[in-house]
Structure formats: structure tokens, C-alpha cells
Amino acid sequence: MNESLRELLDEKEWSDTRLMYEADVSPSTVSSYLSGKRGHALDFRSIKTLEKFAKALETEPEYFLEYRQFRAQEMLREMIASGEIDLEDLEEIRARRRAEQAVSKNKGAAGA
């Protein structure tokens, strides 16, 4: 996430201090995310920080891979808890995706 955050700062020509001010977070928070010490394994608290960064930088939180992964995990937990999906469904989805990827890979190799 630190690379994506740094890219956005570079695009806007912002300093770390500007991000701190615009996102209303502490200097240590900005430093921790930019150095990669935080932002790998997200929790609800760090999601809120990421949303502040995204809003300040005028982008969607989904810009960050870690945010999308966190949301997918939460959605999956909710769906399992409610009975909408179970392990067999996940195995079927995985098998289908792997088969699609193999077909795509074979088509690419045949065209080369």
C-alpha cells in the first residue's frame, strides 16, 4: 500500500505533511503507512485511516489493493455466516476460475 500511497502523493505533488493535514491524521500515522510499517493487514481502524487518505487524495478507497482484499474478506465472512455461501461453493468458484485461466493461458501460448 505504501507504493500506491506514494504514487498518489507524487501525482498531486504533495508532501507527507500535506497528506497529514488534508487527511487529518498524525505525522506518525502518515510515516507508518508510507514506510510500510502499517497498511499490510488491515483492520477496521486502519480501514478508516485508508478512507481518510483516499478522500484527501480525491480517489476511491478501492484504489488500494489492501482495501479491496479487506472488503472481500469481510463480504465472504458475512456470506458464510448468513449461509449464502459455503465451502463447496468456494471450491467450485476456485475450480472454475482456474479452468478459465488455463484456457486463457493456452490461447495466449497458441497465438504466440
HELIX and SHEET records of a PDB file:
HELIX    1   1 ASN A    2  LYS A   12  1                                  11    
HELIX    2   2 ASP A   16  ALA A   23  1                                   8    
HELIX    3   3 PRO A   27  SER A   35  1                                   9    
HELIX    4   4 PHE A   44  ALA A   56  1                                  13    
HELIX    5   5 PRO A   61  TYR A   63  5                                   3    
HELIX    6   6 LEU A   65  SER A   82  1                                  18    
HELIX    7   7 LEU A   87  GLY A  111  1                                  25    
END                                                                             
